[in-house]
Amino acid sequence: MDRQAHGWSPHEIHFQHPHLLMAQIHSALAYYFENQAEIDVWIQRDVEEADRLAAQLFDPEFRERLIEVRTLPSRADAGESG
């Protein structure tokens, strides 16, 4: 993702994520390039889902429902056992 999102080289990825071995970074990049079309579809779906969820967060009716649910007493508060 860092290479795609930021255009980083393997060395820059390693600098930003020093816990990863260079071999791991190169392996991940090789896997990505071998499966790029499929992985790009996954990434696009995730981005679209994130955009959809973000839009819901700013929907006043949705936010109001969340506030209502958050203020409802929980089962534990009501003395129910699970």
RODO-2510 file (C-alpha; in nm, 4 decimals, decimal comma):
residues 82
     n   res          X          Y          Z
     1     m     0,0000     0,0000     0,0000
     2     d     0,2797     0,2451     0,0813
     3     r     0,4352     0,2002    -0,2612
     4     q     0,1038     0,2512    -0,4335
     5     a    -0,0174     0,5343    -0,2102
     6     h     0,3102     0,7221    -0,1685
     7     g     0,5269     0,5984    -0,4553
     8     w     0,7887     0,4863    -0,2051
     9     s     1,0860     0,2713    -0,2997
    10     p     1,1540    -0,0500    -0,1050
    11     h     1,4236     0,1368     0,0894
    12     e     1,1816     0,4154     0,1842
    13     i     0,9249     0,1574     0,2937
    14     h     1,1942    -0,0009     0,5125
    15     f     1,2867     0,3394     0,6538
    16     q     0,9213     0,4090     0,7404
    17     h     0,8625     0,0540     0,8724
    18     p     1,1980    -0,0619     1,0170
    19     h     1,0393    -0,3711     1,1742
    20     l     1,0021    -0,5166     0,8227
    21     l     1,2940    -0,6966     0,6637
    22     m     1,3954    -0,5907     0,3136
    23     a     1,3218    -0,9476     0,2021
    24     q     0,9657    -0,9148     0,3337
    25     i     0,9174    -0,5864     0,1502
    26     h     1,0493    -0,7272    -0,1774
    27     s     0,8353    -1,0392    -0,1373
    28     a     0,5256    -0,8316    -0,0762
    29     l     0,5997    -0,6115    -0,3767
    30     a     0,6608    -0,9178    -0,5957
    31     y     0,3281    -1,0656    -0,4839
    32     y     0,1549    -0,7351    -0,5530
    33     f     0,2977    -0,7029    -0,9033
    34     e     0,2098    -1,0654    -0,9839
    35     n    -0,1499    -1,0081    -0,8666
    36     q    -0,1874    -0,6348    -0,9255
    37     a    -0,5228    -0,6377    -1,1047
    38     e    -0,6921    -0,8451    -0,8356
    39     i    -0,5310    -0,6570    -0,5459
    40     d    -0,6209    -0,3206    -0,6990
    41     v    -0,9859    -0,4338    -0,7098
    42     w    -0,9670    -0,5246    -0,3381
    43     i    -0,8093    -0,1897    -0,2555
    44     q    -1,0707     0,0000    -0,4586
    45     r    -1,3526    -0,1860    -0,2801
    46     d    -1,1992    -0,1016     0,0578
    47     v    -1,1642     0,2648    -0,0386
    48     e    -1,5263     0,2762    -0,1573
    49     e    -1,6446     0,1102     0,1663
    50     a    -1,4429     0,3573     0,3738
    51     d    -1,5917     0,6460     0,1756
    52     r    -1,9422     0,5068     0,2275
    53     l    -1,8875     0,4718     0,6020
    54     a    -1,7376     0,8191     0,6260
    55     a    -2,0381     0,9632     0,4449
    56     q    -2,2703     0,7894     0,6922
    57     l    -2,0782     0,9412     0,9800
    58     f    -2,1644     1,2885     0,8568
    59     d    -2,5297     1,2029     0,7854
    60     p    -2,7245     1,3855     1,0594
    61     e    -2,9970     1,1188     1,0808
    62     f    -2,7411     0,8394     1,1112
    63     r    -2,5479     1,0284     1,3795
    64     e    -2,8704     1,0833     1,5726
    65     r    -2,9469     0,7095     1,5609
    66     l    -2,5960     0,6334     1,6878
    67     i    -2,6434     0,8739     1,9773
    68     e    -2,9788     0,7142     2,0615
    69     v    -2,8285     0,3647     2,0580
    70     r    -2,5347     0,4761     2,2685
    71     t    -2,7655     0,6184     2,5334
    72     l    -2,9845     0,3072     2,5577
    73     p    -2,9239     0,1018     2,8724
    74     s    -2,7110    -0,2029     2,8100
    75     r    -2,8232    -0,5544     2,8955
    76     a    -2,5870    -0,5550     3,1922
    77     d    -2,7386    -0,2302     3,3174
    78     a    -3,0871    -0,3793     3,2808
    79     g    -2,9870    -0,6814     3,4915
    80     e    -2,9961    -0,9274     3,2025
    81     s    -2,7321    -1,1960     3,1759
    82     g    -2,5918    -1,3190     2,8462
***
